[in-house]
Amino acid sequence: MLFLCYNDDMQLETITKKRNGVLLVLDGEEYLIDTEIFGKYAFDVGKIDGHAFFKMKEESDALRCHRYLLDQINRYEKTAKGYLETLLGKGFPYPICQKEIEEAVQKRYIDDRRFCECYLTAGKNKKGWNRLAMELKAKGVDEEILLSFHEEFGDGSEACRKETKKLLKHDDGSYQSRQKIFQKLLRKGFSADEIKRCLAFDPDDGTDAGS
């Protein structure tokens, strides 16, 4: 339920048809209204009822938000939080955005678990669990969902070995060089134990990397 402040009588100054709706100027403020919804109310320039106008606006916002969300879902895979931020960034009211997101989640149009699985699959050969988990949390994936994938993800040793192999190509064997490699791998989300194991042995033949 939206709570809006308005006067009973408001001045509708201009009505301009746009490609994406009807642009109205009401008491000096601009409002974009869906063409279909505007046709139901058929306001004309002059004095109009404020209550009726904002009822129309709420219906328009809901319809435009719904259409925009479906378009985003068809284009991009995101979390519920990601879609919500996108809708809010377009200027739709929070209550309408939240309602649309909840309905899309119920219909499984939005599925954070599915997003998490795809994200981990795409990133597991380049990043460690710690980095991927941090990124997914920032995107709004629940801790419980992350934990359900942790065991299946594994320890990330294979990915760590691949990244270590790349970095060792530029290693001069010095302590400073190894520390830089260690820090780079940490930033990629590999654990300290994984990195130590990979730096202790040559990724090609299993021999001591420092020999």
JOVENBEL-V940169 format. One record per backbone hydrogen bond with DSSP energy under -1.0 kcal/mol. CO is the residue of the C=O (numbers start at 1). NH is the residue of the N-H. Records with the same first field share a line. If there is no record, write none. Layout:
CO->NH, NH
This chain:
8->50
10->48
11->27
12->46
14->25
16->23
18->21
21->18
22->33
23->16
24->31
25->13
26->29
29->26
31->24
33->22
34->38
35->39
37->41
38->42
46->12
48->10
49->53
50->54
51->55
52->56
53->57
54->58
55->59
56->60
57->61
58->62
59->63
60->64
61->65
62->66
63->67
64->68
65->69
66->70
67->71
68->72
69->73
70->74
71->75
72->76
79->83
80->84
81->85
82->86
83->87
84->88
85->89
87->92
88->91
93->97
94->98
95->99
96->100
97->101
98->102
99->103
100->104
101->105
102->106
103->107
104->109, 110
105->108
111->115
112->116
113->117
114->118
115->119
116->120
117->121
118->122
119->123
120->124
123->126, 127
128->132
129->133
130->134
131->135
132->136
133->137
134->138
135->139
136->141
137->140
142->146
143->147
144->148
146->149
149->153
150->154
156->160
157->161
158->162
159->163
160->164
161->165
162->166
163->167
164->168
167->170
168->171
174->178
175->179
176->180
177->181
178->182
179->183
180->184
181->185
182->186
183->187
184->188
185->190
186->189
188->128
189->130
191->195
192->196
193->197
194->198
195->199
196->200
202->206
207->202
208->211
